[in-house]
Amino acid sequence: MIYPSIEAGLVQLQALANFLDQGGLNATFIFYDDTKPANITVAANNSAKLVTLTLPKPCFKKFNADSIELNQTDAATVTKTGTAVWARLFNGEGKAVADFAVGADITLANPNLIIGSTLMMNSIVLRPST
């Protein structure tokens, strides 16, 4: 794996934010309660879907010294009770971009979601690989 300088990594993340905004829809994070697939080419199990969080356009908020920040998601209603295990990020064209493990890659105040409750992500910070 190639590890670019922090400056190059931040530019790559800015390009990622621009890629998220492509398409007629908004980028989304979808949380699931089953095992995270090996990679994004493996289809997610729709019966394991807990909630879909939508990012605004543009999703990019600001540069930090060692990261970029995305704008907060909407507050979405949880459609199934379960424990959020992983999330898949889709761009505005519906293309899978990345998978995230809850706890390791994404921290939720409470990953135990209850149908009818709401969830949102207030702070989304992406850091380059080092």
Backbone as a printed PyTorch tensor [residue, N CA C, xyz], in Angstrom:
tensor([[[  0.8300,  -1.1770,   0.0000],
         [  0.0000,   0.0000,   0.0000],
         [  0.8800,   1.2470,   0.0000]],

        [[  0.4620,   2.2600,  -0.7020],
         [  1.1900,   3.5200,  -0.7770],
         [  0.6440,   4.4610,   0.2970]],

        [[  1.5400,   5.0780,   1.0530],
         [  1.1460,   6.0440,   2.0680],
         [  1.6490,   7.4190,   1.6490]],

        [[  0.7630,   8.2560,   1.1320],
         [  1.1910,   9.5820,   0.6650],
         [  1.4350,  10.5310,   1.8430]],

        [[  2.0090,  11.6910,   1.5210],
         [  2.1770,  12.7280,   2.5390],
         [  0.8080,  13.1470,   3.0510]],

        [[  0.7690,  13.7920,   4.1950],
         [ -0.5030,  14.2540,   4.7580],
         [ -1.2070,  15.1990,   3.7920]],

        [[ -0.4380,  16.0700,   3.1260],
         [ -1.0450,  17.0130,   2.1780],
         [ -1.6790,  16.2800,   1.0080]],

        [[ -0.9620,  15.3060,   0.4460],
         [ -1.5030,  14.5280,  -0.6730],
         [ -2.7200,  13.7150,  -0.2250]],

        [[ -2.6480,  13.1610,   0.9760],
         [ -3.7780,  12.3970,   1.5040],
         [ -5.0230,  13.2550,   1.6680]],

        [[ -4.8370,  14.4980,   2.1160],
         [ -5.9780,  15.4090,   2.2710],
         [ -6.5880,  15.7570,   0.9190]],

        [[ -5.7520,  15.9340,  -0.0960],
         [ -6.2630,  16.2100,  -1.4440],
         [ -7.0510,  15.0030,  -1.9560]],

        [[ -6.5640,  13.8000,  -1.6760],
         [ -7.2900,  12.5870,  -2.0680],
         [ -8.6550,  12.5280,  -1.3820]],

        [[ -8.6990,  12.8860,  -0.1060],
         [ -9.9780,  12.8720,   0.6070],
         [-10.9210,  13.9520,   0.0730]],

        [[-10.3930,  15.1000,  -0.3310],
         [-11.2220,  16.1460,  -0.9550],
         [-11.8320,  15.6030,  -2.2490]],

        [[-11.0340,  14.8780,  -3.0320],
         [-11.5380,  14.2720,  -4.2620],
         [-12.6220,  13.2400,  -3.9410]],

        [[-12.4460,  12.5080,  -2.8530],
         [-13.4660,  11.5480,  -2.4290],
         [-14.7730,  12.2620,  -2.1050]],

        [[-14.6910,  13.3760,  -1.3940],
         [-15.9020,  14.1490,  -1.0620],
         [-16.5890,  14.6170,  -2.3390]],

        [[-15.8150,  15.0450,  -3.3260],
         [-16.4060,  15.4520,  -4.6050],
         [-17.0700,  14.2700,  -5.2990]],

        [[-16.4590,  13.0830,  -5.2180],
         [-17.0350,  11.8710,  -5.7960],
         [-18.3440,  11.5110,  -5.1050]],

        [[-18.4140,  11.7260,  -3.8020],
         [-19.6490,  11.4320,  -3.0660],
         [-20.8070,  12.2760,  -3.5710]],

        [[-20.5300,  13.5060,  -3.9870],
         [-21.5820,  14.4160,  -4.4380],
         [-22.0370,  14.1570,  -5.8740]],

        [[-21.3480,  13.3190,  -6.6090],
         [-21.7450,  13.0410,  -7.9970],
         [-23.0960,  12.3520,  -8.0420]],

        [[-23.8560,  12.6370,  -9.0910],
         [-25.1390,  11.9800,  -9.2900],
         [-26.2980,  12.8530,  -8.8650]],

        [[-27.4860,  12.4010,  -9.1970],
         [-28.6900,  13.1650,  -8.9240],
         [-29.2040,  13.0520,  -7.5010]],

        [[-28.6900,  12.0840,  -6.7560],
         [-29.1260,  11.8870,  -5.3690],
         [-28.0350,  12.3630,  -4.4220]],

        [[-28.2940,  12.2550,  -3.1390],
         [-27.2950,  12.5870,  -2.1260],
         [-26.5660,  11.3240,  -1.7010]],

        [[-25.3500,  11.4810,  -1.2170],
         [-24.6030,  10.3600,  -0.6580],
         [-25.3030,   9.8640,   0.6000]],

        [[-25.1700,   8.5670,   0.8800],
         [-25.8240,   7.9720,   2.0460],
         [-24.8980,   6.9960,   2.7620]],

        [[-25.1100,   6.8710,   4.0520],
         [-24.5580,   5.8000,   4.8630],
         [-25.7230,   4.8830,   5.2070]],

        [[-25.5950,   3.5960,   4.9360],
         [-26.6140,   2.6290,   5.3310],
         [-25.9920,   1.6970,   6.3660]],

        [[-26.6490,   1.5740,   7.5130],
         [-26.1680,   0.7300,   8.6060],
         [-26.8760,  -0.6190,   8.5790]],

        [[-26.0980,  -1.6780,   8.8790],
         [-26.5880,  -3.0560,   8.8410],
         [-26.2560,  -3.7790,  10.1430]],

        [[-27.0300,  -4.8410,  10.4350],
         [-26.8090,  -5.5930,  11.6760],
         [-26.2220,  -6.9850,  11.4480]],

        [[-25.7100,  -7.2550,  10.2430],
         [-25.1000,  -8.5560,   9.9870],
         [-23.5830,  -8.4010,   9.8200]],

        [[-22.9340,  -9.4430,   9.3700],
         [-21.4820,  -9.4240,   9.1980],
         [-21.0840,  -8.5490,   8.0150]],

        [[-20.0720,  -7.7300,   8.2220],
         [-19.5670,  -6.8560,   7.1600],
         [-18.9870,  -7.7190,   6.0440]],

        [[-19.3660,  -7.4460,   4.7830],
         [-18.8240,  -8.2130,   3.6630],
         [-17.3090,  -8.0230,   3.5180]],

        [[-16.6900,  -8.9020,   2.7700],
         [-15.2430,  -8.8490,   2.5560],
         [-14.8300,  -7.5720,   1.8340]],

        [[-15.6810,  -7.0750,   0.9400],
         [-15.3870,  -5.8410,   0.2090],
         [-16.6790,  -5.2850,  -0.3940]],

        [[-16.5910,  -4.1080,  -1.0210],
         [-17.8000,  -3.4320,  -1.5110],
         [-18.4170,  -4.0830,  -2.7370]],

        [[-17.7250,  -5.0400,  -3.3500],
         [-18.3170,  -5.7300,  -4.4970],
         [-19.3260,  -6.7880,  -4.0660]],

        [[-19.3040,  -7.1470,  -2.7850],
         [-20.2710,  -8.1120,  -2.2440],
         [-21.5380,  -7.3510,  -1.8710]],

        [[-22.6550,  -7.7720,  -2.4360],
         [-23.9290,  -7.0850,  -2.1730],
         [-24.2920,  -7.1660,  -0.6970]],

        [[-24.8320,  -6.0650,  -0.1940],
         [-25.3080,  -6.0300,   1.1900],
         [-26.6310,  -6.7790,   1.2880]],

        [[-26.8950,  -7.3470,   2.4420],
         [-28.1400,  -8.0610,   2.7130],
         [-29.2030,  -7.0320,   3.1030]],

        [[-30.1550,  -6.7820,   2.2100],
         [-31.1730,  -5.7530,   2.4770],
         [-32.0250,  -6.0510,   3.7080]],

        [[-32.1740,  -7.3230,   4.0740],
         [-32.9640,  -7.6430,   5.2660],
         [-32.2240,  -7.2690,   6.5540]],

        [[-30.9350,  -6.9500,   6.4470],
         [-30.1370,  -6.5470,   7.6110],
         [-30.0610,  -5.0310,   7.7560]],

        [[-30.7040,  -4.3000,   6.8530],
         [-30.6450,  -2.8360,   6.8680],
         [-31.3990,  -2.2800,   8.0760]],

        [[-30.7330,  -1.3510,   8.7970],
         [-31.3300,  -0.7340,   9.9850],
         [-31.7990,   0.6990,   9.7340]],

        [[-30.9790,   1.4850,   9.0330],
         [-31.2810,   2.9000,   8.8420],
         [-30.4110,   3.4510,   7.7190]],

        [[-30.9320,   4.4370,   6.9990],
         [-30.1950,   5.1350,   5.9460],
         [-30.0500,   6.5960,   6.3370]],

        [[-28.8030,   7.0590,   6.4530],
         [-28.5160,   8.4520,   6.7760],
         [-28.0590,   9.1660,   5.5060]],

        [[-28.6080,  10.3430,   5.2540],
         [-28.3240,  11.0900,   4.0300],
         [-27.4360,  12.2880,   4.3280]],

        [[-26.3940,  12.4320,   3.5140],
         [-25.5060,  13.5980,   3.6000],
         [-26.0600,  14.7110,   2.7210]],

        [[-25.8380,  15.9700,   3.1000],
         [-26.2730,  17.0800,   2.2480],
         [-25.3100,  17.2370,   1.0660]],

        [[-25.7230,  18.0130,   0.0690],
         [-24.8310,  18.3970,  -1.0310],
         [-24.5170,  19.8650,  -0.8810]],

        [[-23.3000,  20.2800,  -0.9060],
         [-22.1150,  19.4270,  -0.9150],
         [-21.9060,  18.7910,   0.4560]],

        [[-21.2850,  17.6220,   0.4550],
         [-21.0600,  16.9380,   1.7340],
         [-19.7920,  17.4370,   2.4270]],

        [[-18.8540,  18.0260,   1.6700],
         [-17.6030,  18.5200,   2.2500],
         [-17.8660,  19.7300,   3.1350]],

        [[-17.2840,  19.7180,   4.3390],
         [-17.4460,  20.8290,   5.2700],
         [-16.1740,  21.6600,   5.3800]],

        [[-15.0340,  21.0080,   5.7530],
         [-13.8220,  21.7910,   5.9060],
         [-12.5850,  20.9040,   5.9780]],

        [[-11.4450,  21.5470,   5.7090],
         [-10.1320,  20.9370,   5.8950],
         [ -9.7010,  21.1620,   7.3340]],

        [[ -9.0930,  20.1550,   7.9390],
         [ -8.4110,  20.2850,   9.2180],
         [ -6.9360,  20.0130,   8.9630]],

        [[ -6.0970,  20.1900,   9.9430],
         [ -4.6570,  19.9850,   9.7460],
         [ -4.3270,  18.5630,   9.3100]],

        [[ -5.0780,  17.5700,   9.8150],
         [ -4.7700,  16.1700,   9.5070],
         [ -5.9700,  15.3770,   9.0080]],

        [[ -7.0360,  16.0720,   8.5930],
         [ -8.2530,  15.3720,   8.1900],
         [ -9.1540,  16.3130,   7.3980]],

        [[-10.2260,  15.7330,   6.8560],
         [-11.2960,  16.5600,   6.3080],
         [-12.5580,  16.2240,   7.0850]],

        [[-13.4730,  17.1510,   7.1000],
         [-14.7290,  16.9410,   7.8010],
         [-15.8710,  17.0500,   6.8100]],

        [[-16.8370,  16.1430,   6.9280],
         [-18.0430,  16.1930,   6.1230],
         [-19.1580,  16.8200,   6.9430]],

        [[-20.1530,  17.3700,   6.2760],
         [-21.3220,  17.9210,   6.9680],
         [-22.0970,  16.7970,   7.6400]],

        [[-22.8540,  17.1510,   8.6660],
         [-23.6380,  16.1450,   9.3840],
         [-24.7330,  15.5830,   8.4980]],

        [[-25.1620,  14.3710,   8.8130],
         [-26.2440,  13.7200,   8.0750],
         [-27.5900,  14.2450,   8.5690]],

        [[-28.6280,  13.8230,   7.8880],
         [-29.9760,  14.1040,   8.3700],
         [-30.2600,  13.2190,   9.5840]],

        [[-31.3560,  13.4750,  10.2700],
         [-31.8210,  12.6030,  11.3520],
         [-32.8220,  11.6450,  10.7180]],

        [[-32.4590,  10.3800,  10.6300],
         [-33.2890,   9.3930,   9.9460],
         [-33.9400,   8.4460,  10.9430]],

        [[-35.0820,   7.9330,  10.5690],
         [-35.8180,   6.9950,  11.4160],
         [-35.2960,   5.5740,  11.2080]],

        [[-35.0040,   4.9060,  12.3070],
         [-34.5470,   3.5210,  12.2800],
         [-35.7280,   2.6400,  11.8610]],

        [[-35.5100,   1.7790,  10.8670],
         [-36.6030,   0.9650,  10.3140],
         [-36.6230,  -0.4670,  10.8240]],

        [[-35.6000,  -0.8430,  11.6260],
         [-35.5310,  -2.2030,  12.1710],
         [-34.7100,  -2.1720,  13.4470]],

        [[-35.1300,  -2.8830,  14.4610],
         [-34.3660,  -2.9850,  15.6980],
         [-33.1800,  -3.9260,  15.4930]],

        [[-32.0120,  -3.5020,  15.9620],
         [-30.8150,  -4.3360,  15.8570],
         [-29.5850,  -3.5580,  16.2630]],

        [[-28.4730,  -4.2410,  16.3130],
         [-27.1960,  -3.6180,  16.6480],
         [-26.4440,  -3.3050,  15.3640]],

        [[-26.0950,  -2.0410,  15.1830],
         [-25.3430,  -1.6290,  13.9980],
         [-23.9360,  -2.2260,  14.0690]],

        [[-23.6050,  -3.0530,  13.0720],
         [-22.3080,  -3.7270,  13.0160],
         [-21.3920,  -3.0660,  11.9980]],

        [[-21.9850,  -2.6160,  10.8950],
         [-21.1910,  -1.9900,   9.8400],
         [-22.0780,  -1.0530,   9.0300]],

        [[-21.4280,  -0.1940,   8.2330],
         [-22.1470,   0.7450,   7.3760],
         [-21.4720,   0.7970,   6.0100]],

        [[-22.2760,   0.9880,   4.9810],
         [-21.7540,   1.1680,   3.6190],
         [-22.0700,   2.5900,   3.1910]],

        [[-21.0710,   3.2400,   2.6070],
         [-21.2110,   4.5950,   2.0900],
         [-21.4340,   4.5230,   0.5870]],

        [[-22.4800,   5.1960,   0.1160],
         [-22.8180,   5.2630,  -1.3040],
         [-22.7240,   6.7110,  -1.7640]],

        [[-22.3060,   6.9150,  -3.0210],
         [-22.3120,   8.2760,  -3.5510],
         [-23.6890,   8.6000,  -4.1170]],

        [[-23.8340,   9.7940,  -4.6850],
         [-25.1200,  10.2470,  -5.2050],
         [-25.6020,   9.5100,  -6.4420]],

        [[-24.7590,   8.6490,  -7.0060],
         [-25.1650,   7.7920,  -8.1210],
         [-25.5640,   6.4090,  -7.6330]],

        [[-25.5030,   6.1990,  -6.3130],
         [-25.8310,   4.8900,  -5.7530],
         [-24.6940,   3.8940,  -5.8350]],

        [[-23.4780,   4.3510,  -6.1370],
         [-22.3190,   3.4690,  -6.2100],
         [-21.7100,   3.2930,  -4.8210]],

        [[-21.4380,   2.0410,  -4.4600],
         [-20.7770,   1.7660,  -3.1830],
         [-19.3810,   2.3500,  -3.1970]],

        [[-19.0230,   3.0530,  -2.1220],
         [-17.7300,   3.7310,  -2.0300],
         [-16.8200,   3.0460,  -1.0130]],

        [[-17.3400,   2.7410,   0.1720],
         [-16.5220,   2.1410,   1.2300],
         [-17.4220,   1.5120,   2.2770]],

        [[-16.8720,   0.5120,   2.9570],
         [-17.5360,  -0.1140,   4.0960],
         [-16.7880,   0.2530,   5.3690]],

        [[-17.5390,   0.4520,   6.4530],
         [-16.9790,   0.8720,   7.7310],
         [-17.4880,  -0.0480,   8.8330]],

        [[-16.5960,  -0.4830,   9.7090],
         [-16.9830,  -1.2780,  10.8760],
         [-17.3950,  -0.3300,  11.9950]],

        [[-18.5640,  -0.5740,  12.5770],
         [-19.0030,   0.2310,  13.7260],
         [-18.1270,  -0.1640,  14.9150]],

        [[-17.6150,   0.8320,  15.5960],
         [-16.7090,   0.6080,  16.7220],
         [-15.2670,   0.8470,  16.3350]],

        [[-14.8370,   0.3270,  15.1820],
         [-13.4580,   0.5180,  14.7260],
         [-13.3320,   1.7380,  13.8190]],

        [[-14.2470,   1.8690,  12.8440],
         [-14.1780,   2.9550,  11.8660],
         [-15.1930,   4.0630,  12.1430]],

        [[-16.3220,   3.6990,  12.6920],
         [-17.4010,   4.6420,  13.0120],
         [-17.7830,   4.4310,  14.4720]],

        [[-17.8460,   5.5270,  15.2110],
         [-18.2730,   5.4470,  16.5990],
         [-19.6830,   6.0040,  16.7150]],

        [[-20.5900,   5.1880,  17.2270],
         [-21.9550,   5.6300,  17.5160],
         [-22.1170,   5.6960,  19.0290]],

        [[-22.8630,   6.6790,  19.5130],
         [-23.1070,   6.7890,  20.9560],
         [-23.7210,   5.4950,  21.4820]],

        [[-24.6440,   4.9130,  20.7060],
         [-25.2660,   3.6470,  21.0740],
         [-25.5690,   2.8810,  19.7930]],

        [[-24.8190,   1.8120,  19.5000],
         [-25.0600,   1.0520,  18.2790],
         [-26.3110,   0.1760,  18.3330]],

        [[-26.9290,   0.0660,  19.5160],
         [-28.1590,  -0.7090,  19.6560],
         [-29.3320,   0.1750,  19.2410]],

        [[-29.8270,  -0.0390,  18.0140],
         [-30.8580,   0.8190,  17.4480],
         [-32.2350,   0.1950,  17.6140]],

        [[-33.2260,   1.0410,  17.8830],
         [-34.5950,   0.5890,  18.1200],
         [-35.4970,   1.1690,  17.0430]],

        [[-36.3210,   0.3300,  16.4610],
         [-37.2360,   0.7670,  15.4140],
         [-38.0330,   1.9900,  15.8790]],

        [[-38.1410,   2.9670,  15.0130],
         [-38.8760,   4.1880,  15.3250],
         [-38.0350,   5.2900,  15.9470]],

        [[-36.8400,   4.9530,  16.4450],
         [-35.9550,   5.9810,  16.9930],
         [-35.2540,   6.6880,  15.8410]],

        [[-34.5010,   7.7260,  16.1500],
         [-33.7770,   8.4380,  15.0990],
         [-32.2750,   8.3260,  15.3290]],

        [[-31.5460,   8.4250,  14.2280],
         [-30.0860,   8.3890,  14.2710],
         [-29.5670,   9.4360,  13.3060]],

        [[-28.4870,  10.0930,  13.6930],
         [-27.7790,  11.0050,  12.7990],
         [-26.3130,  10.9900,  13.1910]],

        [[-25.4640,  11.3940,  12.2590],
         [-24.0470,  11.5480,  12.5670],
         [-23.7320,  13.0380,  12.5110]],

        [[-23.3660,  13.5950,  13.6680],
         [-23.0470,  15.0190,  13.7780],
         [-21.6480,  15.3370,  13.2910]],

        [[-20.7360,  14.4280,  13.5040],
         [-19.3340,  14.6680,  13.1780],
         [-18.8210,  13.5140,  12.3230]],

        [[-18.3800,  13.8420,  11.1100],
         [-17.8130,  12.8360,  10.2070],
         [-16.4420,  13.3360,   9.7930]],

        [[-15.4070,  12.7160,  10.3290],
         [-14.0390,  13.1250,  10.0820],
         [-13.3250,  11.9750,   9.3770]],

        [[-12.7130,  12.2770,   8.2420],
         [-11.9540,  11.2930,   7.4800],
         [-10.4860,  11.6670,   7.5170]],

        [[ -9.6450,  10.6720,   7.8300],
         [ -8.2010,  10.9060,   7.9150],
         [ -7.4980,  10.0610,   6.8620]],

        [[ -6.4190,  10.6090,   6.2750],
         [ -5.6600,   9.8290,   5.2960],
         [ -4.9670,   8.6400,   5.9670]],

        [[ -4.7020,   7.6120,   5.1810],
         [ -3.9310,   6.4720,   5.6860],
         [ -2.5190,   6.9260,   5.9820]],

        [[ -1.9840,   6.4190,   7.0810],
         [ -0.6040,   6.7810,   7.4390],
         [  0.2200,   5.5460,   7.6990]]])
